Amino acid sequence: MSAPKGGGAAWTEERGARNEGRGTREGGALSAPEAHRRQSPLLSARTARRTKTIGLNGIGLLVALITLFPIVWMVSTAFKPSQEIYSLTPHLLPAHPTLGNFSTVVSGRASGIGSVFMFFRNSLSVTLATVLIASLVSLLASVAVARFRFRFRASFLIMLLIVQMIPGQALIIALFVDFNQLNLLQNLAGLIIVYAAQALPVSIWMLRNFVATVPKELEEAAAIDGATPVRIFWRILFPLVAPGLVATSIFSFITAYNEFIVALTFLGQAHQTYTLPIYVTYFFGRGGAQWGPIMAASTLYTIPVMIFFLIVRRRLVNGLVAGAVKG
Amino acid sequence: MADTVQRQAALPPEHRTRGGSSLPPGAVVGAFVRRHKLAPYLLLAPALGGIALVLLWPLAQVVIFSFQNYSLPQLTGAAPTQWIGLANFTSTFADPEFWLSLRITVLFAAVVVPFTLITGTLVGLLLNRLGRKMAAFVSTAALLAWATPAVAASVLFYWLFNPDGGVVDWTLSKLPHWLVGSTNWAGFNWTTTGALQAYTVLTILVVWQAFPFVAVTTLAGLKTVPAELYEAARVDGTSPWRMFWKITYPLLKPIFLVLLLLSVIWDFNVFTQTYLLTGFPGNRDEFNLSLYMYDKAFAGFPPSYGLGGALALIFTLIVLVITVGYVRTSVRQGALT
């Protein structure tokens, strides 16, 4: 964008002008072009605008590159042969890219506890089961909260707000003791129960707004036409709250896919039940500085969730940010 | 407010039951549900059950454990559980490691929260003024940092700051001394030298992961500010700094308040990143409160769920105090309507 050529640049220019019209609201960091313009009154407004656009784009580029650098370094290390990883003068990109790190991760040779695909399958099962259960249960509860007025409604809502803030590490001790008695440690079912329940408060909180926006008249009309409540639920309410379900699914997906402390505590030494974060942690804790394979495993762990974020970015922003909930 | 249950009374009898069944048993249940207005409670039951089992009951247990000598023998049933009064609390308050971990936790939050909020707000303001393509590029970069799971990000930063082959040490060793001090940066160990060095890395890591959320939220708020306000201020020759504090900040204050409270809670709770970067259970002088608690409960010899419970209770009480602020803010902003 710093090379103003063609229609795209003209558009940028126009946009820059519009932005300027909206005022300079930033602090000191962005005031350099401003100062420049004041010093040169003969400079045309057009040139000043261009200087300002270039300055802003320069800062934007810098922010983006600094933010991206760790990710680029992770992927680049994953493709480097070990003599390049431990080279005295590291380079940004691998000179001789190799898939060797990935093949040791896939074969299970590098970690010694199994192929990355096994852990990927564990993570995927846990995540999908969590999303399904949490979506269904929170939809039912949000219908209750949005469509009915009942005695403990306000208390229930405040309870949700408070329990979502209870730190997971404070509960892990009791959860460990309980799930030990229930024989649910060292298997994926235990994780699914905990994750689904932990996702509920936020999911209900988000979904109830979506349910509340579905016009009651639609349901009433269907009821007059003789539709049963179950039919009304599936044919009218469900399709209309689907966007809300997508937003809550994103939330529970991220929670389950990234969760660390419960899996760490529950799964113990049962390697075949490890989810991806625990697998990466085990691999990392084994020492021996296998940075190539560790970065390959981290890349494989991270890429799916990055693609997922990019696909759902609009809903992510609308859903999570509107609810002021962090992913 | 008319509710679904009451509306069903207007329906022909064969359509009245919740299950959609016209069989007599279903109809009886349906009538019972209607008469006692049970529908909302039935809909809530699965959610309440899950929350009670996994969130509320464990919280109550933590309180109980904190007054008991609960440990491995009690877990396996080999020895009886005994009430020991405030012993877990007195031994916690007598432990210098507890006070050190509390100090680290508070200082870390005190540094990371303003860093995250300022960085995020500045990037949000920047995104609002960039052209469409550059804004998309910057926000995509931020989105990718945000998407990186905590475990992957922690392991990655451990590698970036590694003394053997890490790119940060290499870069610092190439920079002139007047810029980076006289420390011998080649082979500098960030994670074992001391808490200050380890938490420097942790600060960069947590800000990197958390600023995108603040930026995107701020941007969403900025889109709602009428442009005329800034135009009027510009005509009056107001400086950008003044415009931020006189226009942007007052209008976005509710958003900033929620972001502040959430950030305090999140940064107080940091576990994954500190666990991995301090090399748990080594480096005890780098424990934050979460690590200290986890160590007492699971890594001690023997593990003490009682001590862990006492700590979890202290920890939860601190977080709940902050949460009360969050809940009050949410309720005042009309969250319950």
Interface residues (C-beta under 8 A of the other chain):
Chain A: M1 G8 W11 T12 R15 G16 N19 G21 R22 G23 T24 R25 E26 G27 G28 A29 L30 S31 E34 T53 L56 N57 I59 G60 L61 V63 A64 L65 T67 L68 P70 I71 W73 M74 T77 I85 Y86 S87 T89 P90 V137 S138 L140 A141 V143 A144 V145 R147 F148 R149 F150 R153 A154 F156 L157 I158 M159 L160 L161 I162 V163 M165 I166 P167 G168 Q169 A170 L171 I172 I173 A174 L175 F176 V177 D178 N180 I193 V194 A196 A197 Q198 L200 P201 I204 K216 E219 E220 A223 I224 G226 A227 T228 P229 V230 R231 Y257 N258 F260 I261 L264 T265 L276 P277 V280 T281 F284 A289 W291 I294 M295 S298 Y301 T302 V305 M306 F308 F309 L310 R313 L316 V317 L320 V321 A322 A324 K326 G327
Chain B: M1 A2 D3 T4 V5 R7 Q8 A10 L11 P12 H15 T17 R18 G19 G20 K37 A39 P40 Y41 L43 L44 P46 A47 L48 G50 I51 L53 V54 L55 L56 W57 P58 L59 Q61 V62 F65 Y70 L75 L122 V123 L125 L126 R129 L130 G131 R132 K133 M134 A135 F137 V138 T140 A141 A142 L143 L144 A145 W146 A147 T148 P149 A150 V151 A152 A153 V155 L156 F157 Y158 W159 L160 N162 D164 G165 V167 W170 W208 A210 P212 F213 V216 T217 A220 A227 Y230 E231 A233 R234 P240 W241 M243 F244 I247 T248 I255 V258 L259 L262 I265 W266 F268 N269 F271 T272 Y275 L276 S290 M293 Y294 A297 F298 Y305 G308 G309 A312 L313 F315 T316 V319 L320 I322 T323 Y326 V327 S330 V331 A335 L336
